[in-house]
Amino acid sequence: MTILITGANRGIGAALLSHYASSGVAAQGTSRKAVNGLLPLEVTDPSSHAALARRLDGVPVDLLVCNAGVYLDKGQKLDGGYAAQMWDDSFAANVKGVFLTIQSLLPNLRAAKGKIAIISSQMASDTKAPGGSYIYRASKAAVLNLGRNLAVDLRGDGIAVGIYHPGWVQTDMGGRAAEITTAEAVTGLAGRFAALGMGTTGCFETWDGRDHPF
């Protein structure tokens, strides 16, 4: 079994990689720079995806975890905040980056009839709309929609796609006041990924196995 996790240099991605590696699974991670044994991948750059695809040519991927993402507009004010470039950079990483990752590794996923896990957020749901963080919310809603549609198009290939809210996690992004530890999130997410199959493809679930409203 081969697992590939994007954005594995910190936070949930790093913890997932450590979890699988300690379980004896053949897991690899990516980061913008090739550090600590991670494969280089700049998710916004098509040429970087092409290079990774060449490197993994012929390697079946059983589970692709699209975790890489940014939260650039945290604390921005409606009056004068949310710069145009912030929108571009956020959607490039959180939406385009996920699509390009999946698209470039389709041969690897098809070879294994693998699974795709997309890390979104409860902030993607229109049931969670307390205001603020407009860019992050919009980008996570977009990647939720992307995952749901990919689940339809990849059904014929036997590739299941799941979209997940990882919880409010005590990471650099989530902050110290977050509700759950990284270990709790990782244990829950790994369980969700293992349970993902064609019967649940297109699901939007929380880290602890609850269906999340869209």
N, C-alpha and C positions, 0 to 999 in steps of 0.2 A: 504494500500500500504506500502510495506517494502523496504527500500533502504539500501544497505550496500556499504560503501566507504572505500577502503583501503588507507593507508597513510594519515589518516585524522588528524594527530597531528599538521600539519603546512601547509602553502601555500594554493594551490588550494583545496586540500582535506579538510582542516579545514574550508575553506570558503564555499565549497559545503555543508558540513555537517551543518554549521550554517544556510545556506540558506534554506535547506529543513526543519530543525528543527523549524525555525521561521515561516515556512508555515504550521506547524501542521502535517507534514508528519512523519511517524515512520521511522526515519533514524538513523543508527548506523555507527560508524566508527571504524577503526582499527589503531593500531600503534604497534611498536615493544614491547612496555611495556604498561601495563594496567594503563593508567593515564587519569585523567579527564573524566572518564566514558567510555573511549574507550576500545574496545575489543583487547586483545593481539593477535598479528599475526606477526611473523617473516616470511616474504613471501618466503625466501630462504630455509626454514626448513620444510620438509614434516611432521614432527611430530607436528609442530605448526598448520599446516593446518588441520591435523586430529583432533586436540583438538578443533579448531574452528568449524569444521563440527559437532562434537559431541554436542557442545554447542548450535548450531543452528538446531539440528536435528528436523525435522518436521515443521520448520518455512519457509513458502514460501518467496522467495526473488523476488520481482518484478523488481528491478534494481540493478545490481552489477556494481559498478564503480571501475575499476582497475586503480588506480591512483598512487599507491606506486611505487617509482622509484628513481634512483640516477643518478647524473651527476658528475662522479669522475674525468674525464680527461679534465676538463675545464682548458685551458691555458697550456696544456702539449705541449712540443716541440717534433718534429719528431725525432730529433737527441737526443737519450738517454731517451726520455719520454715513456709514455704508457707502464708501467710495466705489465708483464704477469698477476700478481695478480689483477691488475686493470681491465683487460679484464674479468677475472673469476668473480670478484665481481659484475661488472656491468651487465653482462649477467645473472648472478644468480638472481639479483633483477629485472631487466627490462624485462626479457623474461621468464625464468623459473618461476619466482615468479607469473607472470600473468597466465601462464598455470596452475600452481598448484592451484591457487586461484579458477579459473574457474572449473577445474576438481573436486576439493573437494566439491564445492557447486552446482554441477550439479543437485542433487536431489532437492535442494531448488529452483533452477531456473526452473526445469521441473514442479514442483508443482504449480508454478505461471504462467508458460509460460512467463517467465520474459525476461528482456533485459540485454545485456552486453555492457557496454561502456568502451572502452580501451583508455586511454590517451597515445597517441604517441607524435608526433611532426612533424612539417614541415621538420625537419632535417632528417626524415626518407625517404623523397622523393629524387629521383635522379635528380630532377629538381632544388634542392637546394644543390649544391655541391661546396661551396666556399673554401673547404679545412679545415683541422683541426678537432678537436673533433671526431676523428675516432671511438673511442669506443662508445660514446654516439650515434653517427649517425648510426653505425652498429646495435646497440641494438634496437634502435627505428625502424629501417627498418625491423629488425627481428620480432618485436612484431606487426608491421603492417601486415606482411605476415601471422603471426600466426592468427591474427584476421580475415583476409580475408578467410582463410581456415576453421576456426571455424564456420564462417557464413554459409559455405556450409554444414558442418557436422551437425550443429544444426538446420538447416532449418526444418527438419522433426519433431523436437520437438517443433516447433513454437517459438524458441528463436532467437530473432534478435540480431545481433552483429554490433556495430558501432565503428569506430576508429576515433579519433579526435585530431586535432592540437589545443591546448588550447589558442594559441596566445603567443606572447612574453610578459610575465606577470611580473609585479613588485612584485616579491617574492624574497626570499633568493636565489633561483636558478636563476631567471631571472635577478635580479639586479635592481637598481634604474633607470637605463637608458631604461628599457623596455618600450614597446609601449602602453600597456593597463594596467588598474588597475585590481586588483583581482576581484573587484565587477563586472566590465565589462565582464571579462572572465567567471565568475560563471553564470551570467545572460544568457549569450550566450550559454554556455554549457548546462545549465538546459533546455533551449529551444530546443537544438539539441536532447537531451536525450528523451524529451517528444515526439518529432516528429519521433523518430526512430521506425520503424516497419518492417514487413516482406517485404514490398515493397522497403525498402532502406537498408536491411541487407547487410553487407559487405562494406558499404560506408566508405570513408575517407573524412572527412569534417573539415572545420575550425570552430572555436568557433562561428563565426558570420554567419554560414550557407552556406558557399561557398564550392563547390566540390574542393577538393585538388588533384592535379595531383599525381599519384603514382611515 
